[in-house]
């Protein structure tokens, strides 16, 4: 078994795109009116337009990035506040957690060493 795609059902595609594409800078693989995919090689993050009562509620994504401190500074510079501040974790990563406009949690992480 291999994980390839995570789909978040969002009630407002414009707000979702503004966050994931414009704020986070994720690369769009392709987009349709009600469906957008972002290339997070080797996996894919997809957004699918849904009615508010069918939207994804409080999913959590763990995303490894090259420099979590730089990403945190960039997001703070855009006026976002983290849900959990930058911290070294005992499981081998330095992490910070933000939320998307719908309450889904995005934990960004950089390994503390090359072994993580």
Buried (B, 14 or more C-beta within 10 A) or exposed (E): EEEEEBBBBBBBBEEBBEBBBEBBEBEEBEBEEEEBBBEBEEBBBBBBBBEEEEBBEEBEBEBBBEEBEEBBEBBEEEEBEBEEEBEEEEEEBBBBBBBBBBEBBBBBBBEBEEEE
